[in-house]
C-alpha cells in the first residue's frame, strides 16, 4: 500500500541538492538508490547545522536500523531537489526521521522516506541514550502530522 504524500508544510527543515549528470540511469531519471543518498545528506546537513555531528573520533555515532522510500514521480538531471526534513518520533535511543523530496516550488513530494537512527556509543558500539543537545535538535523540527 503506497503511503499518502505529505505536503511540504509537514516538514521543518529544508536543504537543496543539485542533481548531477551521473545520477541519471539508463531510463533518463535519477536512479532510485540516489534517493537514499539524498535522505542521508539532508539529515547530515541538519545535524551539522545544529552542531550534533562531531569529528569522526568523538561523540556518539548514529546507525541506520530501518529505512524506506515511496516514489511518486521521478527527478532527472538537471534539477534541484528541494529536500525537507522533520522528526516523526523520538525514543530514548532512537529517532525516526521523515524526509520529503520536492521539485522546485512543488507542494507534493516526488518521493518521501523514513530513516530510523539509533544512538550508539563509539567505544562499545552499543545503543546509548541521546545527549540532551541532540534531543533539543530533534524536538525543534518535530513533525505536526505523521
Secondary structure, 3 states (H helix, E strand, C coil): CCCCCCEHHHCCEEEEEECCHHHECCCCCECHHHHHHHHHHHHHHHHHHCCCCCCCCCCCEEEEEEEEEEECCCCCCCCEEEEEEEEEEECCCEEEEEEEEECCCCCECCEEEEEEEEEECCCCCCECCCCHHHHHHHHHCECCCC
